[in-house]
Amino acid sequence: MKPRIVFVGGGFAGLTVAKAFRHTSAEILLIDRKNHHLFQPLLYQVATAGLSPADIATPIRSVLRGQENTQVMMDEVIGIDVQKKHVLTQNRAIHYDYLIIATGSYHSYFGNDAWEHYAPGLKSIADAIEIRKRILIAFEEAEMETDYQKRQALLSFILIGGGPTGVEMAGSIAELAHQALKSDFRQIDPRLTRITLIEAGPQILFQFPLDLAVRAQKKLVDLGVELKTHSRVEHVDSEGVIVSGTRFFAKTVIWCAGVIASPAGKWLKADMDRAGRLIGDTAALIQNGVPLPGVASVANMLQK
């Protein structure tokens, strides 16, 4: 009887490893709650109207179409029964001989989950579409707003978190406002848009070499982005944010700060770090005492 290898998650890691088994005699089953593979590094381009969702999403079935030993199932995993070797969903228990979990992560609000309503994160196509809508509607409402202070709040964008997502989003919004939209309005000048990137630590891109972080900071400043390091967000609401006791008014706030792993570690009752990771997005890799970012290049390093 052929052994069954079950993959949970059709992201970069899940697909890469599943494809590596294409010539084996094993029976492969890949489970994902979505039916598409998402190239997450370009989500910010969808969120700022630079790309269409179809440009960064590919049906999982089409990726694995030619892999005859592989079946794809669209379902949501809610647990693992390690003793019985079952993957559990709402409606079924799926037997496995070998299990590979590659479930990724979700944005974390560090215990302030109510902030998500006012400051959406960027982890899915739905997130990107929602953020794009908020950004573009802010310009449209600013065009019609006659009150100066309200108009300034509509033309203010705050990014919380100075990691790769925050840096990319800040730069992309700056390019959208200062270049793509600069001639599209009559009552407002999009070039006067205020974009603020807030980072609690001493520098942006703290997981990257210092010289790269410095170059990125200079590029953002050249684009007109205002950087606030050593600045911890204390509150987020419909009016904007409070940082170190100071209120910043903005109608569009985007969360680019922390992430938390999927519940996979809890399913397995395994030892995890404080973000719920074992090893990737649901994984943790430390180099020279510093956690490496959960991106594809790090995953490739793990493979090697």
N, C-alpha and C positions, 0 to 999 in steps of 0.2 A: 504494500500500500504506500502511495506517495505521501511524504511528509507535507503537512500544510504549514506554510509560513504566512502569518497574518501581519500586515502593516497597518498601523493606525496613524493616519496623517498623510496627505498627498502634497505636502510642500516640497521644498528643495531636497531635504534629507530623505523623506520617504520615497519620492520618485527616483532619486539617484540610486539608492540602494535596491529598490524594487527592480530597476532596469538591469542592475548587475546580476540578477538571478534569471535573466531571460533564457539562458541556455541550460538551466539545471532541470532535473527531473521533478523538482518540488512543485507542489500546487501553491500558487501565490494568490492571496486575497488582500487587496488594498481597500481600506475603509476610510472615508472622509465625509464630513458633514456637508461639504460643498462638492459640486461636481466639476469644479475647475481648479486648476493649478494657478496660483497667483505669484507674479514676480514682484514681491513686495518692495524692493529698492526703488521702483518707479511709481509707487503709489502717490508720492508727493506731486508728481507731474499730472496725474489725474485730478488731484485735489486743487490744482491751480490752473486747470483747463488747458494744460499743455498736451495731454494725451487723452484718448478715449479709453474707457475701461476695457474694451475689446483688445487694445494694444498690449495689455499686460496680463490678460487672463486667457488660459488655454484649457479646453476640456480635458480632464484626466483620461477619459476613455480614448480620445484621439492620440494622446501621448503614448499610451500602452496598446494601441490597436493591433500592432503587429506582434505582440508578445503573447503567444498562444497559451502559455501556462498560467496566465494572469487574469483574474477576475476583479472588477471594480464594483464596490458597493457604496452607495450614498446613504449614510446613516450616521447617527451621533452616538459615540461611545460614552457610556456613563460610569463604567467601572471594569475592573479585571478580577476574575476569580482565579487566583494563582494556583490553588490546590486542584481545581477541576480543569485548569487550562482552558478557561472560557473568557472571551471578550464579550462584555455585556452592553447591549443597547436597550432602548425602551421596550422593544418588542421581541428580542431574540438573544440567545446565548450562542456564540460562535466558537467552536472548538479550534484550538491551535496546537501545533507541535512546537513551533518556535514563534516568538512574538517580537516584533520590532515597533517601538513607539517613537513617533516623530511628530509630536502634536503642537509644537511651537509655544507661543506666548500671547498674552493680552496686556493692554496697558493697565498700569496700577496707579491708583490715586492715593496710595499710602494711607488708607483708612478714611479718606474723604470722598466716598463714592458719590455723594450728592453733587460734587463738582462736575461730573461727567456730562450732566445736562447742559451746562454752560460752556464747557471746554472739552469737546469731543476729541478722542484720540484717533490715530491713523493706523489701523491694522487690517482693514478689509476694503473691498470695493464699495460697500455701503457707506463706510466711514468717509472714504474719499469723496463720494458723491455728495454726502451731507456737508462736508467742509467746503467743497466747491460752491454749493448752493449758498452757504452763509457768506462766503467771500464776495461772490458776484452780486448778491442781493444787497450787501452793505454798500457797494458803490451805487447801485440803483436808488436806494433809499436816501443816500447822501445827496444825490442829484436833485431830489425833490424837497429836501429838508431846508427850511429857512432859518431855523435857530442855529446860531454859530456853534454853541457848545455841543449840541446834539449831532451836528454835522461832523465836528471834529472827532467825536466818539465813534461815529460810523466809519470814519477814515483812519481809525486806529486799529492795528492788529497786534495782538500779543501772542507770542510763542513761548510756552513754558517748557524749558528743558533744552540744554545746549549740546545734546548729542547729535548724531548724524541726521536724524529726522528733523529736529529743530533748526539746524543749520541749513539743510536743504529747503525746508519750507520757507524760512525767512528770506533766503536768497530768491526763491522762485516767486514769492509774493511781491518782492521788490521789483523784479523784472516785469511781472505782470502789470504793476501799477505804473512804473516809470517808463515802460516801453510799449507793451501791447495795448494798453488802454489810454495812453496819454492824449490821444486825439478824439476819443469816442464820446466825450461828455462836453456839455456847454456851460453848466452851472458850477461845476467843480473841476479842479485840476488834480487828477490822480497822482501826479508827481509829488504832491504835498502829503501823500499818505504817510502816516507814522507807523513804522514797524519796529517792535521792541522784542528782543530775544532775552529771556530771563533765565539765568543759570544759578543754581544754589552754590555751586563750587567755585573755585578760583579761576577756572578757565573753561572755555567751550571745548568740546571734543577731548575730554580728559583722558579717554582711553587710547588716544592716538599720540604719536611722538609730538613733542612740544613745537618743533619747527613747523609741522603741518598745521597744528592748531593756530599758531600765530599767523600763518599765511591765510588760513580760512577767515580768521578774525579781520584781517586787513581787507580781504575781499568783501566781506559783509559791510564793513564801514564804508568802503568805496561805493557800495550799492545804496547807501543811505540807511542801513539797519542800525538801530541803537542797541548796544549790548549792555546788559546789567549782570555782572557776575557777583559772587558773594551775596546773592539776593534770593532769599527763600520766600516762596509764596505762602501766605498765611490764610488767604480766603479767596474764593472765586464765586461770583454771582452774576446776575444779568447786567450789572453796570461795569464790570471789569474785574480787576484783581486788587488785592491788598498785599503789598510786598514790604516786609520789614516796617510795618506801620504806616506806609504811604499808599494812598489810593491812586490807582492808574485806571482811567476811564477808557473802555474799549468795548464795542459791541461784538467783536469777534475775537474769541480766545481759543487757542488750539493747544491741546495737551500733547507734549512731545517728551515728557519726562520719563518716569519709571515704567518698567514692565514686570509682569508676574507670570510665572510659568503656568502651563495648563495643569489640571489636577492629576496628571499622570503619576507624579511622585507619591501622591496620597493613595492612588489606586494600588500601587505596589508596596505601600507601607515602607518606603525606602528613606534613607537619610538624605535630607535636602538642605540647600543653603536657605538664607532668609527670604529669597525670592521664589522659593519652591522648586529650585532647579537641581537636577542631577548632573547633567552634562549636555551646549547649543542654546536655543531659546528655552527649551526644557532641559538644557544642558549647561554646565558651567565649566569653563576652562581658565585656569589661572596661569599667568606667565609673569615671572619676576614680581610676584605678590599682587599683580593687578588683574582683575577679571577682564578677559578679552570680549569684544562686542559679539553679540549673537548674529553674525552675518555669514554669508556663504563661504567667504575666504577662510574663516576660522574653521568652518565645518570641513572644508577640503584639507586643512592642516591636520585635523583629527583623523581623517581617513588615511593619511599618509603615515 
